[in-house]
Amino acid sequence: MVGILVTLEGIDGSGKTTAARILEGRLRDRDVLFTAEPTPGEIGRLIRKEHLAQDRGPSRRMEELFLFVADHAQHLYQRIIPALDRGALVISDRYTDSRVAYQGVTLQDILPEPIQWIRELHRPWSVDPHLTILFRLDPALAVERCRTRPRERFEHEAILTQVARIFDRLAQEEPRRFLVIDAEAEGEEVAERALSAILELAASRISL
Ligand code: TYD
């Protein structure tokens, strides 16, 4: 695999999707695969319809985790690895850290160590990102930003506060992989910071 994998992470409303759209415009002249999880494929659609539209209750949370993992497996083998093999830059709006952070919260009453367990579940077969950009925003502000659209499953301050805490912990544990960006700034400015980190990484990998 000669390509570069960059992932964008953050709580709902943190502005990473807006940043992804700006990045797409700026990187148009390169070989870039812009992608996202949950995917628009069959499993991703099922997740959106069955699980993100409403809370199906604790008994469905394990099922939900495995649907996200299955969606990731399909995404990885069908789209990401082939793109990395041809040397492309892959930018994914959400990836495994979203599972660690979100299902780390939803499974906390079901499993003793959900964060560790979800990581272990991916470790032997998934591909680690070279760079993860964490869009960091106060959960109250993030919920405020989501207000103009119908509220999804996780768009509540209490949940996003716990999710944000896990993202922070992940970034602290792996400072070399994570770049934390203050997402309170204006959209273009946030995207510019992400862009320079991506270009810097691409340049350093070419010169290796
Ligand atoms: P989406 O509408 O794509 O939200 P956003 O634009 O904020 O990325 O929905 C994705 C939702 O799914 C979001 O609330 C995070 C959640 N999610 C998980 O709970 N686990 C996962 O593994 C992934 C990829 C997403």
Residues whose N, C-alpha, C, O or C-beta is under 5 A from the ligand:
A	BS01	TYD	I11 D12 G13 T17 E37 P38 F68 R94 Y95 S98 R99 Y102 Q103 F154
